[in-house]
Amino acid sequence: MAPPNSHHLQSRVNQLYDHLYANSSVRTPAGIAAEVGKVLHCGMFLEEIDHKRPAFRFTKTELRSVLAQDGPLCAHFATEARRNFKRMNECWGLYPGRKTVILLSDNDLAYTLAKLDDVFLSDPTRDVFGDVVEIIRSNWAKRIGGQFFTDQHVTSLAMSLLQFDPRKGDDLVDLCAGTGGFLLAAINHVRSLLEVANPGKSVEEELTKLSMSSIKGLEVDAEVAELGNASITTRLGSLPIAIVFAGDSLRLPKEGLGEIGYDRHLCAASNPPFGASITIKDPVVLSQFDLALPKQVPSDLFSFATPKRVARPPDVLFLEQNLKLLKPGKGRLAIVLPYQILSGPQTLFVREWLFRHAKILAVVDLPSETFQPHTGTKTSLLLIQRRLKPLESAQADFGGEVFMSAPKWIGHDRRGNPIFKKTVDGIDSDSILTDFPEVVAAFEAHLAGLPPSVHHDGSFVVPYKALVEDPLLRANALFHKPRGERPTATATPGSRRHEWTTVKVRDVVSRLFYPGRFRRDYVPYEDDAVPFLGGANITELVPTTDKWLRHDDPKLAALTVKEGWILVTRSGSTGIVSSVPKAWDGFAMSEHVIRIVPDSKKLNPYFLMAALRTQYVQEILKRGVFGSVIDEITPEFIGEIDIPIPPKPELARLSKAFETAELSRQNAIEGINSTVAHLNEALRVF
């Protein structure tokens, strides 16, 4: 049987989990994890000490018989496995007391070995042990429901950004530990550090010692906390104390909880719960947080002022709570946050607080598939360092640089199915399609003073000044992505780059707006009814709609568009540009479409229409997108866009060409409408 690639390994472990969950005497998720962990450690021992690689290997005949649960043959392999497990534990001492035996029956133990047939557990190019643990963890996370599974690529990247190293005194805490994703990533990260420092030697004992002394987690759900400890036990072996504690992270007493407390920790990592529909309303909890104050700029990190707090999403409060755990001036936090928090106008107050209390070190915009199929919310991984003291204003610090990145591939599609790199023949390889390792290499290059783009074309460095000088303090990577050179006149003979100027959109238009949101009262079609168009209609030659408003609807005036206006979709499929032809004059248009009223005295409207459609401006529009679930842009952002203006002769020529195209569009609409109307009339008497 050929060694499994990543996809086949996941399939095998899924089958193993389902088999044990249905058949074994150990049927709790935690129990299954613990028993599989014993087998994995036994295999690693055989590979590292006995140099038997891979540890478990069957002939085709043996494999078929064991999977068919042949009793005598299963007993043979199980007996050998129990003997080797005893040898491993006597040597490594991972399982004390009554846990020194494998609890699975002979048949179930042999089935487990068969599912690990030909798997090289100590493969230096892959963390196979970690992969198996992650697959098991994802299975029980799905069974308990409502628990998001943070992808291993994200948790591993977080450890690299944090440069977590307990050998240098670092500790790590996760306030939303769940089933242990970030803590497992920390363990795997430390293991890699130890293996590099001790090539060819077993690092299990030191790994366990460092992990127990340096990582701690808190989880509000006691059952999930138990599973988190089970997943860590699977990785490290039995531990004398729990690493994940059950407790409410937003209700920490001032003196802390156990080893987790304020101003203590050098590293923190977390993926807090997020969602627009969930908010924290408990006034006792809210009273502990500056970010629950109803003002834009909270006064001080620990100022428990008297004004009434307002309900906040948990991700906002967890951002503050995590920062309060860190040692002032030293502590570092890697946290997954909804894209909205780093980019949206409504969350400017969060960024104002954040810039005052922390230094932003890195921002990674995660692929949109990262948390799918559970949620389509877009997220970023933020790396910050707590300041020694809060600044008086966000603009008080201009120094330094920020590493930013936008990886393309997380390794699975929006349905959660793994995606693999293709060979030159177009066949799936056994390598997951992801560019996260390249992001890690780019970050390390940045730390060494080298250009990150050498390792990853989606990674770059931004001056800190660029963040604090932006009026909205936007910190998402897409907004700060380096722009190409300003367009030249190579396609327009006779003009030169130095002859071009720029104007801001807001300076050459009369108005830039969209109507307010209010209830629309649709009516059946009638002769004087006004068609209502949405964003999807604006690129259609002859729009079709089944939504109509009364001609005397009191809201109609606010929704009506006029001939010559420019339209830009502001949400959903953002940045689509069109115009209002004569045939649409007086139509009603959705509030999801921004209206631009040109001023022909300042700039030819037809040139502005053309410029907004260019690749140059469209790329700028993409940078202004915010929102975690639905993409949005604002009229204010469009107003700040610089439009390149060519010399007058070229401006006139391009404007005339676009005007001709718009007239042709109107003629086409009239021709289509008149022909269809004629046929409709003829068919009524046919």
C-alpha positions in Angstrom: 0.0 0.0 0.0 1.4 3.4 -1.0 2.2 5.9 1.7 -0.8 8.3 2.1 -0.7 11.9 1.0 -2.4 14.5 3.1 -5.9 13.9 1.6 -5.6 10.1 2.2 -4.3 10.6 5.7 -7.3 12.8 6.6 -9.6 10.1 5.1 -7.9 7.4 7.1 -8.0 9.2 10.4 -11.6 10.2 9.8 -12.4 6.5 9.3 -10.4 5.6 12.4 -12.3 8.1 14.5 -15.7 7.0 13.3 -14.7 3.3 13.9 -13.6 3.9 17.5 -16.5 6.2 18.2 -19.0 3.5 17.2 -17.2 0.3 18.3 -14.6 0.7 21.0 -15.2 0.7 24.7 -13.6 4.2 24.8 -16.2 6.3 23.1 -15.8 9.8 24.4 -13.9 12.2 22.1 -11.3 12.8 24.9 -10.8 9.0 25.4 -10.4 8.3 21.7 -7.8 11.1 21.4 -5.9 9.8 24.4 -5.7 6.2 23.1 -4.7 7.3 19.5 -2.1 9.5 21.1 -0.6 6.4 22.9 -0.3 4.6 19.5 1.2 7.6 17.9 3.9 8.0 20.6 4.6 4.3 20.3 5.1 4.6 16.6 7.4 7.6 17.1 9.5 5.6 19.6 9.9 2.8 17.1 11.0 5.2 14.4 13.4 7.2 16.5 14.9 4.5 18.8 14.5 1.3 16.7 14.9 3.1 13.4 11.9 1.2 12.1 10.5 3.6 9.4 7.6 3.6 9.1 6.7 2.1 12.5 3.6 0.2 11.3 3.7 -1.8 8.1 1.4 -4.6 6.9 1.3 -6.8 3.8 -1.8 -6.5 1.6 -3.1 -9.8 3.0 -2.5 -8.7 6.6 -4.1 -5.4 6.0 -7.3 -6.8 4.5 -7.6 -9.3 7.4 -7.0 -6.8 10.2 -9.5 -4.3 8.6 -12.0 -7.2 8.4 -11.3 -7.7 12.2 -9.7 -11.2 12.0 -9.5 -12.0 15.7 -6.3 -14.1 16.0 -4.3 -11.8 13.7 -5.6 -8.7 15.4 -4.5 -10.2 18.8 -1.0 -10.9 17.4 -0.5 -7.3 16.2 -2.1 -5.8 19.4 0.2 -7.9 21.7 3.3 -6.6 19.9 2.0 -3.0 20.0 1.3 -3.3 23.8 4.8 -4.6 24.4 6.3 -1.7 22.4 4.2 0.8 24.2 5.5 -0.4 27.5 9.1 0.0 26.2 8.3 3.5 25.0 6.8 4.6 28.3 9.7 3.1 30.3 12.1 5.1 28.2 10.2 8.4 27.8 7.9 8.3 30.9 4.9 10.1 29.1 2.1 8.1 30.8 2.1 7.7 34.6 0.0 5.6 36.9 -3.0 3.7 35.5 -2.5 5.2 32.1 0.5 3.0 31.4 -1.6 0.6 29.3 -3.5 1.0 26.0 -7.2 0.6 26.8 -8.4 -0.3 23.3 -9.4 -3.9 22.7 -7.2 -6.1 20.5 -9.4 -5.6 17.5 -9.7 -1.9 17.9 -5.9 -1.5 18.5 -5.1 -3.5 15.4 -7.6 -1.5 13.4 -5.8 1.7 14.6 -2.4 0.3 13.6 -3.8 -0.7 10.1 -5.1 2.9 9.5 -1.5 4.1 10.2 0.0 1.6 7.8 3.0 3.0 6.0 2.7 6.4 7.6 6.1 7.9 8.5 5.2 9.6 11.8 8.6 11.2 12.1 8.8 12.5 8.6 11.0 15.6 8.9 9.3 17.4 6.0 5.8 17.2 7.6 4.3 17.2 11.1 2.4 14.0 10.6 1.7 13.6 14.4 0.3 17.2 14.5 -1.8 16.5 11.4 -3.4 13.5 13.0 -4.1 15.4 16.1 -5.7 18.2 14.2 -7.9 15.8 12.2 -9.1 14.2 15.4 -9.7 17.6 17.0 -11.7 18.8 14.1 -13.9 15.7 14.3 -14.9 16.2 17.9 -15.2 20.0 17.4 -17.9 19.3 14.8 -19.7 16.8 17.1 -20.0 19.3 20.0 -21.3 21.9 17.6 -20.8 25.7 17.5 -17.0 25.4 17.9 -15.0 27.0 15.1 -11.9 25.2 14.1 -9.0 27.5 13.6 -7.0 26.2 10.7 -3.6 24.8 11.5 -2.0 27.1 9.0 -3.3 30.1 10.9 -2.3 28.9 14.3 1.2 28.0 13.1 1.6 31.3 11.4 0.6 33.0 14.7 3.5 31.3 16.5 6.0 32.3 13.8 4.8 35.9 14.0 5.0 35.9 17.8 8.5 34.3 17.6 7.3 32.2 20.6 10.3 30.6 22.4 9.9 29.4 26.0 13.7 28.8 26.1 14.0 32.6 26.2 11.5 33.0 28.9 8.3 33.4 26.8 5.0 32.1 28.0 1.8 31.9 26.0 -1.9 32.2 27.1 -5.0 31.7 25.0 -8.2 33.2 26.5 -10.5 31.3 24.0 -8.6 28.0 24.0 -11.4 25.9 22.6 -10.1 22.5 21.7 -6.5 23.7 21.9 -5.6 24.9 18.4 -3.2 27.7 19.3 -1.8 25.7 22.2 -1.1 22.8 20.0 0.5 25.1 17.5 2.7 26.4 20.3 3.8 22.9 21.2 4.5 22.0 17.6 6.5 25.3 17.2 8.6 24.5 20.3 9.2 21.0 19.0 10.6 22.4 15.8 12.9 24.7 17.7 14.2 21.8 19.8 14.7 19.5 16.8 16.7 22.2 15.0 18.8 22.7 18.2 19.2 18.9 18.8 19.4 17.1 15.5 18.9 13.4 15.6 18.0 13.4 19.3 14.7 12.7 21.1 13.2 16.0 22.3 10.0 14.6 24.0 11.1 15.1 27.6 12.2 18.7 27.1 9.2 19.4 25.0 6.8 18.3 27.7 8.7 20.2 30.4 8.7 23.5 28.4 5.1 23.1 27.3 3.8 22.5 30.8 5.7 25.5 32.2 5.0 28.0 29.3 1.5 27.5 27.9 -1.9 28.0 29.5 -5.5 28.3 28.1 -8.9 29.4 29.4 -12.2 28.1 27.9 -15.6 29.1 29.1 -17.2 25.7 28.2 -16.0 23.1 30.7 -16.6 20.2 28.2 -14.7 22.0 25.5 -11.9 22.7 28.0 -11.7 18.9 28.7 -11.4 18.3 25.0 -8.6 20.9 24.8 -6.7 19.1 27.5 -7.3 15.8 25.7 -5.9 17.1 22.4 -2.8 18.3 24.3 -2.5 15.0 26.0 -2.6 13.3 22.7 0.4 15.3 21.7 2.5 15.2 24.9 1.3 12.2 26.8 -0.4 12.2 30.2 0.1 15.4 32.2 0.0 15.8 36.0 -2.0 19.1 35.7 -4.4 20.6 33.2 -3.2 23.2 30.7 -6.6 24.4 29.7 -8.8 25.7 32.6 -12.5 26.2 32.5 -13.5 29.8 33.2 -15.0 33.0 31.8 -12.2 35.0 30.2 -14.2 38.2 30.3 -14.9 37.9 34.0 -11.3 37.5 35.2 -10.9 38.7 38.8 -8.3 41.5 39.3 -6.0 39.0 40.9 -6.3 36.7 37.9 -7.3 33.1 37.7 -4.5 30.6 38.6 -1.5 31.3 36.5 -3.4 33.6 34.1 -3.6 37.3 35.1 -3.1 40.9 34.1 0.3 42.4 33.2 2.0 39.0 33.4 2.4 37.4 30.1 4.9 37.8 27.2 2.7 36.1 24.5 -1.0 35.6 23.8 -2.8 34.1 20.9 -6.5 33.9 20.4 -9.4 33.5 17.9 -12.2 35.1 19.9 -15.9 34.5 19.0 -17.2 37.0 16.5 -20.4 37.9 14.7 -22.6 40.9 14.3 -25.5 39.1 15.9 -23.8 38.4 19.2 -23.1 41.1 21.7 -22.1 41.2 25.4 -24.8 43.1 27.3 -24.0 42.2 31.0 -23.3 45.6 32.7 -20.9 44.0 35.2 -18.7 42.6 32.4 -19.0 45.8 30.3 -17.9 47.9 33.3 -14.4 46.4 33.1 -13.8 47.6 29.5 -12.8 50.9 28.0 -14.0 49.8 24.6 -17.5 49.5 26.0 -17.5 53.3 26.7 -19.9 55.2 24.3 -17.2 57.7 23.4 -14.8 57.5 20.5 -11.5 57.7 22.3 -11.4 55.9 25.7 -9.3 57.8 28.2 -7.1 55.1 29.7 -6.6 51.3 29.7 -7.6 50.9 33.3 -10.0 53.9 33.8 -13.2 52.3 35.0 -15.2 55.5 34.4 -18.8 56.1 35.4 -20.5 56.6 32.0 -22.8 53.8 31.1 -21.2 51.2 28.9 -22.9 50.0 25.7 -23.2 46.5 24.4 -20.2 45.3 22.3 -19.4 42.2 20.2 -17.1 39.8 22.1 -14.2 40.2 19.7 -13.9 43.9 20.6 -13.8 43.1 24.3 -11.4 40.2 23.9 -9.0 42.5 22.0 -8.8 44.7 25.1 -8.8 41.8 27.6 -5.9 40.1 25.8 -3.9 43.2 25.7 -4.4 43.8 29.5 -2.9 40.3 30.2 0.4 41.3 28.5 3.5 42.8 30.2 3.6 46.5 29.4 6.2 47.3 26.9 7.0 43.7 26.1 3.9 41.5 25.7 2.9 40.4 22.2 -0.5 39.3 20.9 -1.5 37.4 17.8 -5.3 37.6 17.4 -7.8 36.7 14.7 -10.2 39.6 14.1 -13.0 40.3 11.7 -11.9 42.4 8.7 -14.4 45.0 9.8 -12.5 45.9 12.9 -9.3 46.8 11.0 -11.1 48.6 8.1 -14.6 49.7 8.8 -15.7 53.3 9.5 -18.0 52.1 12.3 -15.1 50.5 14.2 -12.8 53.6 14.0 -13.1 54.0 17.8 -11.6 50.5 18.2 -8.6 51.4 16.1 -8.1 54.7 17.9 -7.9 52.8 21.1 -5.7 50.1 19.6 -3.1 52.5 18.2 -2.9 54.3 21.5 -2.4 51.2 23.6 -0.4 48.9 21.2 2.1 49.0 18.4 1.0 47.2 15.3 3.8 44.8 14.1 2.1 42.8 11.4 -1.2 42.3 9.7 -2.1 39.3 7.5 -5.4 39.3 5.6 -6.5 35.7 5.7 -8.0 34.0 2.6 -11.8 34.2 2.5 -12.1 30.4 2.7 -10.3 30.3 6.1 -13.3 29.7 8.3 -15.6 28.2 5.6 -17.9 26.2 5.5 -18.7 27.4 9.1 -18.8 31.1 8.3 -17.9 33.3 5.4 -16.7 36.1 7.6 -13.4 37.6 6.4 -10.7 37.9 8.9 -7.2 39.2 9.5 -4.4 37.9 11.8 -3.1 40.9 13.8 0.3 41.0 15.6 0.6 43.8 18.2 2.9 44.7 21.1 1.5 46.4 24.2 2.9 49.8 24.8 4.6 50.7 28.1 2.1 53.5 28.6 -0.9 54.5 26.4 -0.3 57.4 24.0 -2.3 60.6 24.2 -3.4 60.1 20.6 -3.1 57.5 17.8 -0.9 59.9 15.8 1.7 60.3 18.6 3.9 57.5 17.2 5.1 57.7 13.6 8.2 55.4 13.8 8.9 52.0 12.4 7.4 49.7 9.8 4.5 47.2 9.7 4.8 43.8 7.9 1.7 43.0 5.9 0.6 40.1 3.8 -2.3 38.7 1.8 -1.8 34.9 1.3 -4.0 33.4 -1.4 -4.5 29.8 -0.4 -5.4 28.2 3.0 -5.4 24.6 1.7 -9.2 24.0 1.4 -12.1 25.3 -0.6 -15.2 27.1 0.7 -16.8 23.7 1.5 -13.9 22.7 3.6 -12.5 20.1 1.1 -8.7 20.0 0.9 -7.0 21.5 -2.2 -3.7 20.1 -3.4 -0.9 21.4 -5.5 -0.9 20.0 -9.1 1.9 18.2 -10.7 3.1 19.2 -14.2 0.7 16.6 -15.5 -2.2 18.2 -13.8 -2.6 15.5 -11.1 -3.1 16.2 -7.4 0.2 15.9 -5.5 0.3 15.1 -1.8 1.1 18.7 -0.9 -1.7 21.0 0.3 -2.1 24.2 -1.8 -1.1 27.0 0.6 1.4 29.9 0.5 1.5 30.3 4.3 5.1 28.9 4.6 6.1 31.6 2.1 4.5 34.2 4.3 6.6 32.9 7.3 9.7 33.2 5.2 8.7 36.7 4.1 8.2 37.7 7.8 11.6 36.3 8.7 13.2 38.2 5.8 11.5 41.4 7.1 13.0 40.8 10.6 16.4 40.5 9.0 16.0 43.8 7.1 15.4 42.2 3.7 12.5 42.7 1.3 9.7 40.2 2.1 8.5 40.1 -1.5 11.6 38.0 -2.4 9.8 35.1 -0.6 6.1 35.9 -1.2 4.7 38.3 -3.7 1.7 39.1 -1.5 3.9 40.3 1.4 5.2 43.8 1.8 6.3 46.5 4.4 4.4 49.7 5.1 5.8 52.7 7.0 3.9 53.0 10.4 3.4 56.7 9.4 1.1 55.5 6.5 -1.3 53.9 9.0 -1.6 56.8 11.5 -1.9 59.4 8.8 -4.9 57.7 7.2 -8.0 59.5 8.6 -9.7 56.2 9.3 -6.6 54.5 10.7 -7.2 51.6 8.4 -4.9 48.7 9.2 -5.9 46.0 6.7 -3.3 44.7 4.3 -5.4 45.2 1.2 -5.8 49.0 1.8 -2.0 49.4 2.1 -1.0 47.1 -0.7 1.7 48.8 -2.8 0.2 50.4 -5.9 1.8 50.2 -9.3 3.3 53.2 -10.9 1.0 56.0 -11.9 -0.3 55.3 -15.4 1.8 56.8 -18.2 0.8 58.1 -21.5 2.4 55.3 -23.5 -1.0 54.5 -25.2 -1.7 58.1 -26.0 0.9 59.4 -28.6 1.9 63.0 -28.2 1.5 63.3 -24.4 4.1 62.7 -21.7 3.9 61.6 -18.1 5.0 65.0 -16.7 2.2 66.7 -18.5 -0.5 64.8 -16.6 -2.0 66.2 -13.4 -4.4 64.7 -10.8 -7.6 65.9 -9.2 -9.6 64.3 -6.4 -13.1 63.1 -7.4 -14.7 65.2 -4.6 -13.2 68.3 -6.2 -14.8 67.8 -9.7 -18.3 66.7 -8.8 -21.4 68.5 -7.4 -22.4 65.7 -5.1 -21.4 62.2 -4.0 -23.9 60.2 -2.0 -26.4 57.4 -1.5 -29.9 57.6 0.0 -30.7 56.5 3.5 -32.1 53.0 4.2 -35.9 52.9 4.6 -38.8 50.6 3.9 -39.9 50.4 0.3 -43.5 49.7 -0.6 -43.5 47.8 -3.8 -46.6 47.6 -6.0 -47.7 45.5 -9.0 -46.8 46.8 -12.4 -49.0 49.6 -13.7 -48.6 52.1 -16.5 -47.4 54.9 -14.2 -45.3 52.7 -11.8 -41.6 53.5 -11.5 -39.1 50.6 -12.0 -36.8 50.0 -9.0 -33.3 48.8 -10.0 -30.6 47.2 -7.9 -26.8 47.1 -8.2 -27.0 44.0 -10.4 -29.0 46.0 -13.0 -26.7 48.9 -13.6 -24.6 47.1 -16.2 -27.6 45.8 -18.2 -28.4 47.4 -21.5 -32.2 46.9 -20.9 -32.7 46.2 -17.2 -35.3 43.8 -16.1 -37.1 44.1 -12.7 -40.1 42.8 -10.9 -40.0 45.6 -8.4 -42.1 48.8 -8.9 -42.9 51.9 -6.8 -45.9 54.1 -7.1 -45.4 57.3 -9.0 -46.5 59.3 -6.0 -44.5 57.3 -3.4 -43.2 59.8 -0.8 -39.8 58.0 -0.8 -39.4 58.1 -4.6 -37.6 61.5 -4.7 -34.8 60.1 -2.5 -34.3 57.1 -4.7 -34.6 58.7 -8.2 -31.6 58.9 -10.4 -31.0 61.5 -13.2 -29.6 61.3 -16.7 -25.8 61.7 -16.7 -25.2 60.7 -13.1 -22.5 58.1 -12.5 -23.3 55.0 -10.5 -20.9 52.9 -8.4 -22.0 49.8 -6.4 -21.1 50.2 -2.8 -21.8 46.8 -1.3 -21.7 43.2 -2.3 -20.0 43.3 -5.7 -18.4 46.7 -5.0 -16.9 49.1 -7.4 -19.0 48.4 -10.5 -19.3 51.6 -12.5 -22.1 52.6 -14.8 -24.0 55.7 -15.7 -27.7 56.8 -16.1 -28.7 57.0 -19.7 -31.6 59.1 -20.9 -33.8 56.0 -20.9 -33.3 55.5 -17.2 -33.9 59.1 -16.1 -36.4 59.1 -13.2 -35.9 55.4 -12.4 -35.6 54.4 -8.7 -32.3 53.0 -7.6 -31.2 50.9 -4.6 -29.4 52.6 -1.7 -26.6 50.0 -2.4 -25.6 52.2 -5.3 -23.5 55.4 -4.8 -24.6 58.3 -6.9 -22.0 60.8 -8.4 -23.4 64.0 -9.8 -20.7 65.4 -12.2 -19.9 69.1 -12.5 -19.2 69.7 -16.2 -17.6 73.1 -15.3 -14.8 71.3 -13.4 -14.2 68.1 -15.5 -15.8 66.6 -18.5 -18.3 64.0 -17.1 -17.6 61.5 -19.9 -13.9 61.5 -19.0 -14.7 60.9 -15.3 -16.9 58.0 -16.3 -14.1 56.5 -18.3 -11.5 57.1 -15.6 -13.5 55.4 -12.9 -13.6 52.2 -15.1 -9.8 52.0 -15.6 -7.8 49.3 -14.0 -5.9 51.9 -12.1 -8.9 53.3 -10.3 -10.6 49.9 -9.9 -7.6 48.7 -7.9 -7.9 51.7 -5.7 -11.6 51.0 -5.2 -10.7 47.5 -4.0 -8.4 48.9 -1.4 -11.3 50.9 0.1 -13.5 47.8 0.7 -14.3 47.0 4.3 -16.8 44.7 6.0 -16.3 41.2 7.4 -19.3 39.6 5.7 -20.5 42.0 3.0 -18.0 44.1 1.1 -18.6 47.8 1.3 -17.1 51.1 0.2 -18.1 54.7 1.1 -18.7 57.8 -1.0 -16.0 59.5 1.1 -13.4 57.0 0.0 -14.4 57.5 -3.7 -14.2 61.3 -3.2 -10.5 60.9 -2.1 -9.4 59.1 -5.2 -6.9 60.9 -7.4 -8.0 60.9 -11.0 -5.1 61.3 -13.5 -5.8 64.0 -16.0 -4.0 64.2 -19.4 -3.3 67.4 -21.3 -6.3 69.2 -22.8 -6.1 67.9 -26.3 -6.0 64.3 -25.1 -8.6 65.0 -22.5 -11.0 66.3 -25.2 -10.3 63.3 -27.5 -10.9 60.7 -24.8 -14.0 62.5 -23.5 -15.5 62.7 -27.0 -14.9 59.0 -27.6 -16.7 58.0 -24.4 -19.5 60.4 -25.1 -20.0 58.7 -28.5 -20.1 55.4 -26.8 -22.7 56.6 -24.3 -24.9 58.0 -27.2 -24.6 54.6 -28.9 -25.8 52.9 -25.7 -28.8 55.2 -25.6 -29.6 54.5 -29.3 -29.3 50.8 -28.7 -31.7 51.0 -25.7 -34.3 53.0 -27.7 -34.0 50.6 -30.6 -34.5 47.5 -28.4 -37.4 49.1 -26.5 -39.2 50.3 -29.6 -38.9 46.9 -31.4 -40.1 44.9 -28.4 -42.9 47.3 -27.8 -44.0 47.0 -31.4 -44.0 43.2 -31.1 -45.9 43.3 -27.8 -48.6 45.3 -29.4 -48.8 43.1 -32.5 -49.0 39.9 -30.4 -51.9 41.2 -28.4 -54.2 40.9 -31.5 -52.4 37.8 -33.0 
